[in-house]
Amino acid sequence: MLYTIATVLLIISSLILIASILLQSGKSAGLSGSIGGGAEQIWGKNKARDYDAKFDKVTKVAAVFFIISSLMMAYIQ
């Protein structure tokens, strides 16, 4: 019973972890972002920063659940 719960928690946390990492934007925009990104910094940057902060928190929580469920499965076996 406990093994099944740990397995389900591991699968769910790994899927959430993969999705949250893939949905995060890159930290550097490159050369094109430095040339044409002046207006985006003023108007659209706060929205992107808000989404990145949410994805960062989701990633951290999913990583903690992933590690806990992995350790539970290793302990059970």
mmCIF file of the N, C-alpha and C atoms, coordinates in Angstrom:
data_MODEL
# 
_entry.id   MODEL 
# 
loop_
_atom_site.group_PDB 
_atom_site.id 
_atom_site.type_symbol 
_atom_site.label_atom_id 
_atom_site.label_alt_id 
_atom_site.label_comp_id 
_atom_site.label_asym_id 
_atom_site.label_entity_id 
_atom_site.label_seq_id 
_atom_site.pdbx_PDB_ins_code 
_atom_site.Cartn_x 
_atom_site.Cartn_y 
_atom_site.Cartn_z 
_atom_site.occupancy 
_atom_site.B_iso_or_equiv 
_atom_site.pdbx_formal_charge 
_atom_site.auth_seq_id 
_atom_site.auth_comp_id 
_atom_site.auth_asym_id 
_atom_site.auth_atom_id 
_atom_site.pdbx_PDB_model_num 
ATOM 1   N N  . MET A 1 1  ? 0.829  -1.197 0.000   1.00 0.00 ? 1  MET A N  1 
ATOM 2   C CA . MET A 1 1  ? 0.000  0.000  0.000   1.00 0.00 ? 1  MET A CA 1 
ATOM 3   C C  . MET A 1 1  ? 0.871  1.258  0.000   1.00 0.00 ? 1  MET A C  1 
ATOM 4   N N  . LEU A 1 2  ? 1.860  1.293  0.888   1.00 0.00 ? 2  LEU A N  1 
ATOM 5   C CA . LEU A 1 2  ? 2.743  2.454  0.975   1.00 0.00 ? 2  LEU A CA 1 
ATOM 6   C C  . LEU A 1 2  ? 3.616  2.568  -0.267  1.00 0.00 ? 2  LEU A C  1 
ATOM 7   N N  . TYR A 1 3  ? 4.000  1.413  -0.836  1.00 0.00 ? 3  TYR A N  1 
ATOM 8   C CA . TYR A 1 3  ? 4.795  1.408  -2.060  1.00 0.00 ? 3  TYR A CA 1 
ATOM 9   C C  . TYR A 1 3  ? 3.997  1.995  -3.218  1.00 0.00 ? 3  TYR A C  1 
ATOM 10  N N  . THR A 1 4  ? 2.719  1.688  -3.296  1.00 0.00 ? 4  THR A N  1 
ATOM 11  C CA . THR A 1 4  ? 1.866  2.222  -4.357  1.00 0.00 ? 4  THR A CA 1 
ATOM 12  C C  . THR A 1 4  ? 1.709  3.730  -4.225  1.00 0.00 ? 4  THR A C  1 
ATOM 13  N N  . ILE A 1 5  ? 1.528  4.210  -3.022  1.00 0.00 ? 5  ILE A N  1 
ATOM 14  C CA . ILE A 1 5  ? 1.410  5.653  -2.786  1.00 0.00 ? 5  ILE A CA 1 
ATOM 15  C C  . ILE A 1 5  ? 2.707  6.367  -3.168  1.00 0.00 ? 5  ILE A C  1 
ATOM 16  N N  . ALA A 1 6  ? 3.843  5.781  -2.797  1.00 0.00 ? 6  ALA A N  1 
ATOM 17  C CA . ALA A 1 6  ? 5.127  6.391  -3.142  1.00 0.00 ? 6  ALA A CA 1 
ATOM 18  C C  . ALA A 1 6  ? 5.350  6.386  -4.649  1.00 0.00 ? 6  ALA A C  1 
ATOM 19  N N  . THR A 1 7  ? 4.919  5.324  -5.318  1.00 0.00 ? 7  THR A N  1 
ATOM 20  C CA . THR A 1 7  ? 5.070  5.254  -6.770  1.00 0.00 ? 7  THR A CA 1 
ATOM 21  C C  . THR A 1 7  ? 4.212  6.307  -7.463  1.00 0.00 ? 7  THR A C  1 
ATOM 22  N N  . VAL A 1 8  ? 2.978  6.447  -7.038  1.00 0.00 ? 8  VAL A N  1 
ATOM 23  C CA . VAL A 1 8  ? 2.083  7.448  -7.630  1.00 0.00 ? 8  VAL A CA 1 
ATOM 24  C C  . VAL A 1 8  ? 2.617  8.851  -7.368  1.00 0.00 ? 8  VAL A C  1 
ATOM 25  N N  . LEU A 1 9  ? 3.090  9.109  -6.160  1.00 0.00 ? 9  LEU A N  1 
ATOM 26  C CA . LEU A 1 9  ? 3.667  10.413 -5.824  1.00 0.00 ? 9  LEU A CA 1 
ATOM 27  C C  . LEU A 1 9  ? 4.912  10.692 -6.663  1.00 0.00 ? 9  LEU A C  1 
ATOM 28  N N  . LEU A 1 10 ? 5.718  9.667  -6.894  1.00 0.00 ? 10 LEU A N  1 
ATOM 29  C CA . LEU A 1 10 ? 6.921  9.822  -7.708  1.00 0.00 ? 10 LEU A CA 1 
ATOM 30  C C  . LEU A 1 10 ? 6.572  10.143 -9.161  1.00 0.00 ? 10 LEU A C  1 
ATOM 31  N N  . ILE A 1 11 ? 5.583  9.457  -9.712  1.00 0.00 ? 11 ILE A N  1 
ATOM 32  C CA . ILE A 1 11 ? 5.188  9.701  -11.100 1.00 0.00 ? 11 ILE A CA 1 
ATOM 33  C C  . ILE A 1 11 ? 4.599  11.099 -11.269 1.00 0.00 ? 11 ILE A C  1 
ATOM 34  N N  . ILE A 1 12 ? 3.711  11.483 -10.359 1.00 0.00 ? 12 ILE A N  1 
ATOM 35  C CA . ILE A 1 12 ? 3.081  12.805 -10.453 1.00 0.00 ? 12 ILE A CA 1 
ATOM 36  C C  . ILE A 1 12 ? 4.113  13.917 -10.276 1.00 0.00 ? 12 ILE A C  1 
ATOM 37  N N  . SER A 1 13 ? 4.985  13.768 -9.288  1.00 0.00 ? 13 SER A N  1 
ATOM 38  C CA . SER A 1 13 ? 5.988  14.814 -9.053  1.00 0.00 ? 13 SER A CA 1 
ATOM 39  C C  . SER A 1 13 ? 6.981  14.896 -10.204 1.00 0.00 ? 13 SER A C  1 
ATOM 40  N N  . SER A 1 14 ? 7.319  13.765 -10.824 1.00 0.00 ? 14 SER A N  1 
ATOM 41  C CA . SER A 1 14 ? 8.248  13.827 -11.954 1.00 0.00 ? 14 SER A CA 1 
ATOM 42  C C  . SER A 1 14 ? 7.607  14.496 -13.161 1.00 0.00 ? 14 SER A C  1 
ATOM 43  N N  . LEU A 1 15 ? 6.328  14.237 -13.415 1.00 0.00 ? 15 LEU A N  1 
ATOM 44  C CA . LEU A 1 15 ? 5.650  14.896 -14.531 1.00 0.00 ? 15 LEU A CA 1 
ATOM 45  C C  . LEU A 1 15 ? 5.521  16.405 -14.308 1.00 0.00 ? 15 LEU A C  1 
ATOM 46  N N  . ILE A 1 16 ? 5.187  16.790 -13.080 1.00 0.00 ? 16 ILE A N  1 
ATOM 47  C CA . ILE A 1 16 ? 5.093  18.220 -12.756 1.00 0.00 ? 16 ILE A CA 1 
ATOM 48  C C  . ILE A 1 16 ? 6.464  18.878 -12.843 1.00 0.00 ? 16 ILE A C  1 
ATOM 49  N N  . LEU A 1 17 ? 7.486  18.168 -12.405 1.00 0.00 ? 17 LEU A N  1 
ATOM 50  C CA . LEU A 1 17 ? 8.846  18.702 -12.463 1.00 0.00 ? 17 LEU A CA 1 
ATOM 51  C C  . LEU A 1 17 ? 9.295  18.907 -13.904 1.00 0.00 ? 17 LEU A C  1 
ATOM 52  N N  . ILE A 1 18 ? 9.028  17.947 -14.768 1.00 0.00 ? 18 ILE A N  1 
ATOM 53  C CA . ILE A 1 18 ? 9.395  18.071 -16.176 1.00 0.00 ? 18 ILE A CA 1 
ATOM 54  C C  . ILE A 1 18 ? 8.642  19.239 -16.817 1.00 0.00 ? 18 ILE A C  1 
ATOM 55  N N  . ALA A 1 19 ? 7.344  19.323 -16.578 1.00 0.00 ? 19 ALA A N  1 
ATOM 56  C CA . ALA A 1 19 ? 6.538  20.389 -17.190 1.00 0.00 ? 19 ALA A CA 1 
ATOM 57  C C  . ALA A 1 19 ? 6.967  21.765 -16.696 1.00 0.00 ? 19 ALA A C  1 
ATOM 58  N N  . SER A 1 20 ? 7.217  21.902 -15.403 1.00 0.00 ? 20 SER A N  1 
ATOM 59  C CA . SER A 1 20 ? 7.578  23.221 -14.879 1.00 0.00 ? 20 SER A CA 1 
ATOM 60  C C  . SER A 1 20 ? 8.958  23.667 -15.354 1.00 0.00 ? 20 SER A C  1 
ATOM 61  N N  . ILE A 1 21 ? 9.865  22.730 -15.560 1.00 0.00 ? 21 ILE A N  1 
ATOM 62  C CA . ILE A 1 21 ? 11.186 23.099 -16.081 1.00 0.00 ? 21 ILE A CA 1 
ATOM 63  C C  . ILE A 1 21 ? 11.084 23.508 -17.536 1.00 0.00 ? 21 ILE A C  1 
ATOM 64  N N  . LEU A 1 22 ? 10.289 22.773 -18.311 1.00 0.00 ? 22 LEU A N  1 
ATOM 65  C CA . LEU A 1 22 ? 10.174 23.102 -19.727 1.00 0.00 ? 22 LEU A CA 1 
ATOM 66  C C  . LEU A 1 22 ? 9.410  24.400 -19.974 1.00 0.00 ? 22 LEU A C  1 
ATOM 67  N N  . LEU A 1 23 ? 8.532  24.790 -19.080 1.00 0.00 ? 23 LEU A N  1 
ATOM 68  C CA . LEU A 1 23 ? 7.749  26.006 -19.274 1.00 0.00 ? 23 LEU A CA 1 
ATOM 69  C C  . LEU A 1 23 ? 8.466  27.270 -18.807 1.00 0.00 ? 23 LEU A C  1 
ATOM 70  N N  . GLN A 1 24 ? 9.574  27.118 -18.097 1.00 0.00 ? 24 GLN A N  1 
ATOM 71  C CA . GLN A 1 24 ? 10.312 28.294 -17.658 1.00 0.00 ? 24 GLN A CA 1 
ATOM 72  C C  . GLN A 1 24 ? 11.040 28.917 -18.842 1.00 0.00 ? 24 GLN A C  1 
ATOM 73  N N  . SER A 1 25 ? 11.129 30.232 -18.815 1.00 0.00 ? 25 SER A N  1 
ATOM 74  C CA . SER A 1 25 ? 11.868 30.917 -19.879 1.00 0.00 ? 25 SER A CA 1 
ATOM 75  C C  . SER A 1 25 ? 13.347 30.933 -19.534 1.00 0.00 ? 25 SER A C  1 
ATOM 76  N N  . GLY A 1 26 ? 14.151 31.149 -20.564 1.00 0.00 ? 26 GLY A N  1 
ATOM 77  C CA . GLY A 1 26 ? 15.591 31.197 -20.367 1.00 0.00 ? 26 GLY A CA 1 
ATOM 78  C C  . GLY A 1 26 ? 16.003 32.421 -19.576 1.00 0.00 ? 26 GLY A C  1 
ATOM 79  N N  . LYS A 1 27 ? 17.133 32.342 -18.930 1.00 0.00 ? 27 LYS A N  1 
ATOM 80  C CA . LYS A 1 27 ? 17.599 33.469 -18.110 1.00 0.00 ? 27 LYS A CA 1 
ATOM 81  C C  . LYS A 1 27 ? 18.208 34.583 -18.950 1.00 0.00 ? 27 LYS A C  1 
ATOM 82  N N  . SER A 1 28 ? 18.721 34.255 -20.116 1.00 0.00 ? 28 SER A N  1 
ATOM 83  C CA . SER A 1 28 ? 19.284 35.296 -20.975 1.00 0.00 ? 28 SER A CA 1 
ATOM 84  C C  . SER A 1 28 ? 18.562 35.266 -22.310 1.00 0.00 ? 28 SER A C  1 
ATOM 85  N N  . ALA A 1 29 ? 18.263 36.422 -22.820 1.00 0.00 ? 29 ALA A N  1 
ATOM 86  C CA . ALA A 1 29 ? 17.530 36.509 -24.080 1.00 0.00 ? 29 ALA A CA 1 
ATOM 87  C C  . ALA A 1 29 ? 18.466 36.496 -25.273 1.00 0.00 ? 29 ALA A C  1 
ATOM 88  N N  . GLY A 1 30 ? 19.753 36.606 -25.070 1.00 0.00 ? 30 GLY A N  1 
ATOM 89  C CA . GLY A 1 30 ? 20.699 36.596 -26.173 1.00 0.00 ? 30 GLY A CA 1 
ATOM 90  C C  . GLY A 1 30 ? 20.855 37.973 -26.803 1.00 0.00 ? 30 GLY A C  1 
ATOM 91  N N  . LEU A 1 31 ? 21.453 37.984 -27.969 1.00 0.00 ? 31 LEU A N  1 
ATOM 92  C CA . LEU A 1 31 ? 21.735 39.247 -28.647 1.00 0.00 ? 31 LEU A CA 1 
ATOM 93  C C  . LEU A 1 31 ? 20.463 39.932 -29.130 1.00 0.00 ? 31 LEU A C  1 
ATOM 94  N N  . SER A 1 32 ? 19.509 39.162 -29.624 1.00 0.00 ? 32 SER A N  1 
ATOM 95  C CA . SER A 1 32 ? 18.264 39.767 -30.113 1.00 0.00 ? 32 SER A CA 1 
ATOM 96  C C  . SER A 1 32 ? 17.465 40.396 -28.974 1.00 0.00 ? 32 SER A C  1 
ATOM 97  N N  . GLY A 1 33 ? 17.525 39.835 -27.789 1.00 0.00 ? 33 GLY A N  1 
ATOM 98  C CA . GLY A 1 33 ? 16.817 40.423 -26.667 1.00 0.00 ? 33 GLY A CA 1 
ATOM 99  C C  . GLY A 1 33 ? 17.465 41.700 -26.165 1.00 0.00 ? 33 GLY A C  1 
ATOM 100 N N  . SER A 1 34 ? 18.786 41.800 -26.312 1.00 0.00 ? 34 SER A N  1 
ATOM 101 C CA . SER A 1 34 ? 19.457 43.020 -25.855 1.00 0.00 ? 34 SER A CA 1 
ATOM 102 C C  . SER A 1 34 ? 19.269 44.164 -26.841 1.00 0.00 ? 34 SER A C  1 
ATOM 103 N N  . ILE A 1 35 ? 19.097 43.846 -28.126 1.00 0.00 ? 35 ILE A N  1 
ATOM 104 C CA . ILE A 1 35 ? 18.910 44.914 -29.121 1.00 0.00 ? 35 ILE A CA 1 
ATOM 105 C C  . ILE A 1 35 ? 17.470 45.406 -29.132 1.00 0.00 ? 35 ILE A C  1 
ATOM 106 N N  . GLY A 1 36 ? 16.512 44.486 -29.242 1.00 0.00 ? 36 GLY A N  1 
ATOM 107 C CA . GLY A 1 36 ? 15.126 44.916 -29.411 1.00 0.00 ? 36 GLY A CA 1 
ATOM 108 C C  . GLY A 1 36 ? 14.276 44.794 -28.170 1.00 0.00 ? 36 GLY A C  1 
ATOM 109 N N  . GLY A 1 37 ? 14.870 44.574 -27.028 1.00 0.00 ? 37 GLY A N  1 
ATOM 110 C CA . GLY A 1 37 ? 14.073 44.321 -25.839 1.00 0.00 ? 37 GLY A CA 1 
ATOM 111 C C  . GLY A 1 37 ? 13.841 45.511 -24.949 1.00 0.00 ? 37 GLY A C  1 
ATOM 112 N N  . GLY A 1 38 ? 14.046 46.723 -25.439 1.00 0.00 ? 38 GLY A N  1 
ATOM 113 C CA . GLY A 1 38 ? 13.877 47.900 -24.597 1.00 0.00 ? 38 GLY A CA 1 
ATOM 114 C C  . GLY A 1 38 ? 12.448 48.124 -24.172 1.00 0.00 ? 38 GLY A C  1 
ATOM 115 N N  . ALA A 1 39 ? 11.515 48.019 -25.112 1.00 0.00 ? 39 ALA A N  1 
ATOM 116 C CA . ALA A 1 39 ? 10.100 48.225 -24.776 1.00 0.00 ? 39 ALA A CA 1 
ATOM 117 C C  . ALA A 1 39 ? 9.559  47.074 -23.957 1.00 0.00 ? 39 ALA A C  1 
ATOM 118 N N  . GLU A 1 40 ? 10.090 45.886 -24.191 1.00 0.00 ? 40 GLU A N  1 
ATOM 119 C CA . GLU A 1 40 ? 9.607  44.734 -23.438 1.00 0.00 ? 40 GLU A CA 1 
ATOM 120 C C  . GLU A 1 40 ? 10.005 44.831 -21.971 1.00 0.00 ? 40 GLU A C  1 
ATOM 121 N N  . GLN A 1 41 ? 11.134 45.440 -21.697 1.00 0.00 ? 41 GLN A N  1 
ATOM 122 C CA . GLN A 1 41 ? 11.551 45.600 -20.318 1.00 0.00 ? 41 GLN A CA 1 
ATOM 123 C C  . GLN A 1 41 ? 10.620 46.533 -19.558 1.00 0.00 ? 41 GLN A C  1 
ATOM 124 N N  . ILE A 1 42 ? 10.084 47.525 -20.246 1.00 0.00 ? 42 ILE A N  1 
ATOM 125 C CA . ILE A 1 42 ? 9.206  48.488 -19.583 1.00 0.00 ? 42 ILE A CA 1 
ATOM 126 C C  . ILE A 1 42 ? 7.808  47.918 -19.393 1.00 0.00 ? 42 ILE A C  1 
ATOM 127 N N  . TRP A 1 43 ? 7.221  47.324 -20.444 1.00 0.00 ? 43 TRP A N  1 
ATOM 128 C CA . TRP A 1 43 ? 5.811  46.940 -20.411 1.00 0.00 ? 43 TRP A CA 1 
ATOM 129 C C  . TRP A 1 43 ? 5.573  45.481 -20.058 1.00 0.00 ? 43 TRP A C  1 
ATOM 130 N N  . GLY A 1 44 ? 6.319  44.572 -20.644 1.00 0.00 ? 44 GLY A N  1 
ATOM 131 C CA . GLY A 1 44 ? 5.954  43.172 -20.509 1.00 0.00 ? 44 GLY A CA 1 
ATOM 132 C C  . GLY A 1 44 ? 6.827  42.351 -19.586 1.00 0.00 ? 44 GLY A C  1 
ATOM 133 N N  . LYS A 1 45 ? 7.812  42.937 -18.980 1.00 0.00 ? 45 LYS A N  1 
ATOM 134 C CA . LYS A 1 45 ? 8.764  42.162 -18.195 1.00 0.00 ? 45 LYS A CA 1 
ATOM 135 C C  . LYS A 1 45 ? 8.182  41.716 -16.862 1.00 0.00 ? 45 LYS A C  1 
ATOM 136 N N  . ASN A 1 46 ? 7.318  42.511 -16.254 1.00 0.00 ? 46 ASN A N  1 
ATOM 137 C CA . ASN A 1 46 ? 6.779  42.141 -14.950 1.00 0.00 ? 46 ASN A CA 1 
ATOM 138 C C  . ASN A 1 46 ? 5.881  40.919 -15.043 1.00 0.00 ? 46 ASN A C  1 
ATOM 139 N N  . LYS A 1 47 ? 5.124  40.798 -16.127 1.00 0.00 ? 47 LYS A N  1 
ATOM 140 C CA . LYS A 1 47 ? 4.262  39.638 -16.288 1.00 0.00 ? 47 LYS A CA 1 
ATOM 141 C C  . LYS A 1 47 ? 5.099  38.377 -16.446 1.00 0.00 ? 47 LYS A C  1 
ATOM 142 N N  . ALA A 1 48 ? 6.148  38.445 -17.244 1.00 0.00 ? 48 ALA A N  1 
ATOM 143 C CA . ALA A 1 48 ? 7.016  37.291 -17.442 1.00 0.00 ? 48 ALA A CA 1 
ATOM 144 C C  . ALA A 1 48 ? 7.740  36.933 -16.152 1.00 0.00 ? 48 ALA A C  1 
ATOM 145 N N  . ARG A 1 49 ? 8.128  37.921 -15.397 1.00 0.00 ? 49 ARG A N  1 
ATOM 146 C CA . ARG A 1 49 ? 8.814  37.666 -14.132 1.00 0.00 ? 49 ARG A CA 1 
ATOM 147 C C  . ARG A 1 49 ? 7.871  37.013 -13.130 1.00 0.00 ? 49 ARG A C  1 
ATOM 148 N N  . ASP A 1 50 ? 6.597  37.392 -13.154 1.00 0.00 ? 50 ASP A N  1 
ATOM 149 C CA . ASP A 1 50 ? 5.609  36.800 -12.265 1.00 0.00 ? 50 ASP A CA 1 
ATOM 150 C C  . ASP A 1 50 ? 5.402  35.323 -12.589 1.00 0.00 ? 50 ASP A C  1 
ATOM 151 N N  . TYR A 1 51 ? 5.302  34.999 -13.883 1.00 0.00 ? 51 TYR A N  1 
ATOM 152 C CA . TYR A 1 51 ? 5.141  33.604 -14.285 1.00 0.00 ? 51 TYR A CA 1 
ATOM 153 C C  . TYR A 1 51 ? 6.391  32.790 -13.955 1.00 0.00 ? 51 TYR A C  1 
ATOM 154 N N  . ASP A 1 52 ? 7.547  33.374 -14.158 1.00 0.00 ? 52 ASP A N  1 
ATOM 155 C CA . ASP A 1 52 ? 8.782  32.667 -13.832 1.00 0.00 ? 52 ASP A CA 1 
ATOM 156 C C  . ASP A 1 52 ? 8.897  32.400 -12.344 1.00 0.00 ? 52 ASP A C  1 
ATOM 157 N N  . ALA A 1 53 ? 8.441  33.325 -11.524 1.00 0.00 ? 53 ALA A N  1 
ATOM 158 C CA . ALA A 1 53 ? 8.482  33.119 -10.081 1.00 0.00 ? 53 ALA A CA 1 
ATOM 159 C C  . ALA A 1 53 ? 7.542  31.984 -9.668  1.00 0.00 ? 53 ALA A C  1 
ATOM 160 N N  . LYS A 1 54 ? 6.368  31.917 -10.300 1.00 0.00 ? 54 LYS A N  1 
ATOM 161 C CA . LYS A 1 54 ? 5.441  30.830 -9.994  1.00 0.00 ? 54 LYS A CA 1 
ATOM 162 C C  . LYS A 1 54 ? 6.005  29.487 -10.432 1.00 0.00 ? 54 LYS A C  1 
ATOM 163 N N  . PHE A 1 55 ? 6.585  29.433 -11.639 1.00 0.00 ? 55 PHE A N  1 
ATOM 164 C CA . PHE A 1 55 ? 7.171  28.183 -12.108 1.00 0.00 ? 55 PHE A CA 1 
ATOM 165 C C  . PHE A 1 55 ? 8.366  27.785 -11.259 1.00 0.00 ? 55 PHE A C  1 
ATOM 166 N N  . ASP A 1 56 ? 9.099  28.762 -10.738 1.00 0.00 ? 56 ASP A N  1 
ATOM 167 C CA . ASP A 1 56 ? 10.233 28.471 -9.868  1.00 0.00 ? 56 ASP A CA 1 
ATOM 168 C C  . ASP A 1 56 ? 9.761  27.814 -8.572  1.00 0.00 ? 56 ASP A C  1 
ATOM 169 N N  . LYS A 1 57 ? 8.677  28.321 -8.001  1.00 0.00 ? 57 LYS A N  1 
ATOM 170 C CA . LYS A 1 57 ? 8.138  27.731 -6.771  1.00 0.00 ? 57 LYS A CA 1 
ATOM 171 C C  . LYS A 1 57 ? 7.587  26.330 -7.018  1.00 0.00 ? 57 LYS A C  1 
ATOM 172 N N  . VAL A 1 58 ? 6.888  26.160 -8.142  1.00 0.00 ? 58 VAL A N  1 
ATOM 173 C CA . VAL A 1 58 ? 6.346  24.841 -8.488  1.00 0.00 ? 58 VAL A CA 1 
ATOM 174 C C  . VAL A 1 58 ? 7.477  23.847 -8.698  1.00 0.00 ? 58 VAL A C  1 
ATOM 175 N N  . THR A 1 59 ? 8.554  24.279 -9.315  1.00 0.00 ? 59 THR A N  1 
ATOM 176 C CA . THR A 1 59 ? 9.705  23.406 -9.544  1.00 0.00 ? 59 THR A CA 1 
ATOM 177 C C  . THR A 1 59 ? 10.334 22.978 -8.231  1.00 0.00 ? 59 THR A C  1 
ATOM 178 N N  . LYS A 1 60 ? 10.474 23.913 -7.304  1.00 0.00 ? 60 LYS A N  1 
ATOM 179 C CA . LYS A 1 60 ? 11.074 23.572 -6.011  1.00 0.00 ? 60 LYS A CA 1 
ATOM 180 C C  . LYS A 1 60 ? 10.209 22.594 -5.222  1.00 0.00 ? 60 LYS A C  1 
ATOM 181 N N  . VAL A 1 61 ? 8.895  22.809 -5.218  1.00 0.00 ? 61 VAL A N  1 
ATOM 182 C CA . VAL A 1 61 ? 7.992  21.921 -4.489  1.00 0.00 ? 61 VAL A CA 1 
ATOM 183 C C  . VAL A 1 61 ? 7.984  20.528 -5.120  1.00 0.00 ? 61 VAL A C  1 
ATOM 184 N N  . ALA A 1 62 ? 7.941  20.476 -6.440  1.00 0.00 ? 62 ALA A N  1 
ATOM 185 C CA . ALA A 1 62 ? 7.948  19.189 -7.131  1.00 0.00 ? 62 ALA A CA 1 
ATOM 186 C C  . ALA A 1 62 ? 9.264  18.448 -6.904  1.00 0.00 ? 62 ALA A C  1 
ATOM 187 N N  . ALA A 1 63 ? 10.364 19.173 -6.846  1.00 0.00 ? 63 ALA A N  1 
ATOM 188 C CA . ALA A 1 63 ? 11.653 18.539 -6.586  1.00 0.00 ? 63 ALA A CA 1 
ATOM 189 C C  . ALA A 1 63 ? 11.710 17.951 -5.181  1.00 0.00 ? 63 ALA A C  1 
ATOM 190 N N  . VAL A 1 64 ? 11.149 18.652 -4.220  1.00 0.00 ? 64 VAL A N  1 
ATOM 191 C CA . VAL A 1 64 ? 11.123 18.134 -2.849  1.00 0.00 ? 64 VAL A CA 1 
ATOM 192 C C  . VAL A 1 64 ? 10.265 16.869 -2.765  1.00 0.00 ? 64 VAL A C  1 
ATOM 193 N N  . PHE A 1 65 ? 9.081  16.894 -3.389  1.00 0.00 ? 65 PHE A N  1 
ATOM 194 C CA . PHE A 1 65 ? 8.235  15.703 -3.400  1.00 0.00 ? 65 PHE A CA 1 
ATOM 195 C C  . PHE A 1 65 ? 8.902  14.547 -4.142  1.00 0.00 ? 65 PHE A C  1 
ATOM 196 N N  . PHE A 1 66 ? 9.628  14.842 -5.207  1.00 0.00 ? 66 PHE A N  1 
ATOM 197 C CA . PHE A 1 66 ? 10.333 13.817 -5.958  1.00 0.00 ? 66 PHE A CA 1 
ATOM 198 C C  . PHE A 1 66 ? 11.403 13.150 -5.092  1.00 0.00 ? 66 PHE A C  1 
ATOM 199 N N  . ILE A 1 67 ? 12.171 13.948 -4.372  1.00 0.00 ? 67 ILE A N  1 
ATOM 200 C CA . ILE A 1 67 ? 13.230 13.401 -3.523  1.00 0.00 ? 67 ILE A CA 1 
ATOM 201 C C  . ILE A 1 67 ? 12.639 12.600 -2.372  1.00 0.00 ? 67 ILE A C  1 
ATOM 202 N N  . ILE A 1 68 ? 11.580 13.116 -1.756  1.00 0.00 ? 68 ILE A N  1 
ATOM 203 C CA . ILE A 1 68 ? 10.951 12.401 -0.639  1.00 0.00 ? 68 ILE A CA 1 
ATOM 204 C C  . ILE A 1 68 ? 10.375 11.073 -1.101  1.00 0.00 ? 68 ILE A C  1 
ATOM 205 N N  . SER A 1 69 ? 9.674  11.072 -2.228  1.00 0.00 ? 69 SER A N  1 
ATOM 206 C CA . SER A 1 69 ? 9.092  9.824  -2.711  1.00 0.00 ? 69 SER A CA 1 
ATOM 207 C C  . SER A 1 69 ? 10.172 8.834  -3.156  1.00 0.00 ? 69 SER A C  1 
ATOM 208 N N  . SER A 1 70 ? 11.259 9.334  -3.711  1.00 0.00 ? 70 SER A N  1 
ATOM 209 C CA . SER A 1 70 ? 12.374 8.445  -4.088  1.00 0.00 ? 70 SER A CA 1 
ATOM 210 C C  . SER A 1 70 ? 13.005 7.812  -2.861  1.00 0.00 ? 70 SER A C  1 
ATOM 211 N N  . LEU A 1 71 ? 13.196 8.607  -1.828  1.00 0.00 ? 71 LEU A N  1 
ATOM 212 C CA . LEU A 1 71 ? 13.766 8.058  -0.584  1.00 0.00 ? 71 LEU A CA 1 
ATOM 213 C C  . LEU A 1 71 ? 12.798 7.074  0.088   1.00 0.00 ? 71 LEU A C  1 
ATOM 214 N N  . MET A 1 72 ? 11.494 7.352  0.009   1.00 0.00 ? 72 MET A N  1 
ATOM 215 C CA . MET A 1 72 ? 10.519 6.399  0.571   1.00 0.00 ? 72 MET A CA 1 
ATOM 216 C C  . MET A 1 72 ? 10.555 5.078  -0.169  1.00 0.00 ? 72 MET A C  1 
ATOM 217 N N  . MET A 1 73 ? 10.635 5.125  -1.489  1.00 0.00 ? 73 MET A N  1 
ATOM 218 C CA . MET A 1 73 ? 10.687 3.893  -2.267  1.00 0.00 ? 73 MET A CA 1 
ATOM 219 C C  . MET A 1 73 ? 11.975 3.117  -2.004  1.00 0.00 ? 73 MET A C  1 
ATOM 220 N N  . ALA A 1 74 ? 13.081 3.813  -1.840  1.00 0.00 ? 74 ALA A N  1 
ATOM 221 C CA . ALA A 1 74 ? 14.347 3.143  -1.540  1.00 0.00 ? 74 ALA A CA 1 
ATOM 222 C C  . ALA A 1 74 ? 14.311 2.511  -0.143  1.00 0.00 ? 74 ALA A C  1 
ATOM 223 N N  . TYR A 1 75 ? 13.675 3.178  0.793   1.00 0.00 ? 75 TYR A N  1 
ATOM 224 C CA . TYR A 1 75 ? 13.564 2.648  2.147   1.00 0.00 ? 75 TYR A CA 1 
ATOM 225 C C  . TYR A 1 75 ? 12.655 1.422  2.203   1.00 0.00 ? 75 TYR A C  1 
ATOM 226 N N  . ILE A 1 76 ? 11.571 1.457  1.434   1.00 0.00 ? 76 ILE A N  1 
ATOM 227 C CA . ILE A 1 76 ? 10.619 0.336  1.428   1.00 0.00 ? 76 ILE A CA 1 
ATOM 228 C C  . ILE A 1 76 ? 11.267 -0.907 0.818   1.00 0.00 ? 76 ILE A C  1 
ATOM 229 N N  . GLN A 1 77 ? 12.040 -0.725 -0.236  1.00 0.00 ? 77 GLN A N  1 
ATOM 230 C CA . GLN A 1 77 ? 12.661 -1.879 -0.874  1.00 0.00 ? 77 GLN A CA 1 
ATOM 231 C C  . GLN A 1 77 ? 13.809 -2.360 -0.035  1.00 0.00 ? 77 GLN A C  1 
# 
